[in-house]
């Protein structure tokens, strides 16, 4: 797949169309999910830090939770559930209509023409969605910590660098890119191997979502474990 992505000429128009389509099906769910994520995390963290007498670190812990885990996982679930299933259904419909076989007869590589642009578009949108979730999550954490719970705005802002560092943002973006790549690959694979008519496409979509979710959580655990070994958490 990597070889086909870098094969020239790259299907840039298909990439733009797929990126716009994936954005259109994931933007609204992202906005609806990201704010509750930040609210729940800030409420839980605020109560915990209050019990421990560390209210000044409420902002840092909320930001850390959103950036490291909540944002990539939320973006992954949205991408796998919406974009991955859409890619699978599209590829499956083309497969049962024998469009894939026709392209192969004409000497056109379906992976290069159809799959590679969709994979690149999914990775790109996943990173953008991750940034959107991080922004909305931090804003929600600030609102609920400072406005609702009456915390100090200065303490919230000044504690950003106490626990959260720039590598946390990079690892979140790497996670989002890996999750988007996995979701697109699984969806395309299941769609291209669908059979049995429309019911087979439906089964392939269900399988792609389930397999993508399992792989995403598995890869999240692996990436997080490697990250903690490479970049030790800063001390207080």
N, C-alpha and C positions, 0 to 999 in steps of 0.2 A: 504493500500500500504506500509506503514512504517513497518508493521509486516512482510510482504513478503520480503522486502528488507533485513531485519535482520534474515530471515529464513536460516538455514543451511541445506545443503551446498549451498552457494551462487554461482551463475553461473558466475564465474570469467572469464572464457574464452569468454563467450558471452559479458561480460562487456568490455573486451579488444577489441574484434572485433567491437563492436558498437562505442566505443570511437574513434577507428581509422577511422571508416567510417564517423562519424560525423565530425571529424577533417578534413578529406579529402574534405568534401562538404562545410565546412565553412571557411577554412583557407584562400583561395584566396579571397573570398568576404570580409573577415575581413581586409586583407591587402589593398584592393582597397578602402575600406570605411574609415578606421581609419586615413589615412593621410589627406584626404580632411576635415575630422571632425576637426582635430587639426588646419589645415590651416584656415578654416572659423572662428573658435572660436578665434584664435589669431588675425586675421585681425579685427574682430568686436570689440574684447576687446581692442586691441591696439588703434583703432580710438576713442573708448569711453573714455579710460583713458587719451588719449592725449587731448581730449576736456575738461576734468575735471582737467587737470594739475597733474595727478597722474601716470605718466609714469613708476615710480618705482614699481608700483603694477601690471603692465601688466602681469608679469610672474605668480604672485600668483593667480590672477583672472582667467587666462587661465588654469592653472593647476587645480584650484578649479572646474571650469566648466567641464573640461574633466573628472576628477576623480569622482565627485559627480553624474553627470547626463549623459554626452555625452557617456562615455565608457559603463556604464551598459545598456543604451538604445540601442546603436549600437550593442552590443553583443546580447541583447534580440531580436532585429529585425532579425539579422542574424540567430540566433538559431531557432526562431519561424518560419521564412520563409524557411530555408533550412532543419534543423534537424527535426523540428516538422512535416513538410509536408512529409519528408521521412519516419518517424516513422508511420504516419497515412497511407500512401500508402502501406507500408509493412504489417501493421496489417490488413488493408482492403483487400489486396490481399489474405492473409492467411484466412481471414474470408470467402470470396466468394468461395475459393477453398475448404472450409470445413475442413481446417487443424486445426482450433481452436476447432471445434466440435470433431474431431478425438482425439485431445490431452485430452479433457475432458473425452471422453469415456475410454481412457487408464489410467485415474486417474492422469494426469499431469495437474497441475494448470498453465494455460497460463499466468496469472499475475506474478506468481513466476518465470516461465521459460523464458518468453519473455519480459514482461513489466518492471519488476524490474531492470534487467541489463541495459535496455535502459534509464530508468529514472536516474539511477546513472551515466551512461556514459554522458548523456546530462548535468547533473549538473556539473560534473567534467570538461567537455569541455567548458561549459559556463563560468566557473571561469577562465580557462586558456585563453579563448578568451577575456575576460574582461581585464586581465592583459596585453595581447598583444595590445589591443586598447589603454589602458592607456599609455603604453610605446611609441607606435607610435604617439599618440596624443600629449604627452608632447614633444617628439622630433620634431614633426611638428610645435608646438607652439614656441619652442625655435628657430627653423630655420626661421620662418616667423617674429618673434618678433625681433630677434637679427640680422639676416643676411639681411632680406628683408627690414624691417622697420628701421634698424640702431639703435636698442635699446642697452642698456648696458647688457653685459653678466653677469657681477657681480650683477647688480640689479635684473636681471631675476632670478638668482640662489638664491640670498640671500632673496628674497621675498617669497620663497616657504612656509616657516613656518609662514608667516605673517597672512595668511588666512586659508591655507590648513593644516590640522592636521592628525595625524595617524588614528583617528576614521573615517575620511572621506574615507580612503582606505578600512577600514573594512566594512563600510556600502556599499561601492561599490561592494565588494565581496559578501556580503550577498544578495544584490539586484540581482547580476548575478546568484547566486545559486537558489534563489526563482524564477527568470524568467526562468531559465533552467528547473526547476522542473515543473512549470506551462505548459511550452511549450510541454514537454514530456507527461505529464498527459493528456492534451487536445488532442494531436495527437493520443495517444494510445486509449483514450476513443472513439474518433470519428472513428478511424479505426476499433475497435472491434465491433462497432455498425453500420458499413456500410452495406448496402444492395442494391439489385437492379442491381447486376452485375458491370461491369467496370465503367459504368456511375455513379453508386452510390458511388464507391470509389473516383471518381473525385470530386463529390459533397462534400464528407466527407473531402477531402483534403482542398478544398476551405473554408469550414466552420471552419476547425481546425485552419487555418491561421488567419481568421478574428476574431474568438473567442479568440485565443491566443493573438493577438495584443491588443484587448480591455482589456483583463485581465491584460496584462503586464503594460499598461499605468495606469490602475486603481490601481494596486498594487504599482506602482512607486509613485503615489501621496500619498498613505497611508503610505508607508515606509518613504518617505521624511518628511511628516508631523510629524510622530512619532519621527523621528531622531532629528528634530529641537527642539522638546519638551524635549527629553532626553539629548541631547548634544547641549547646546546653542552655537551659533557661537562666536568665540573669538573676542574681541574688538581690534581695531587698536591702 
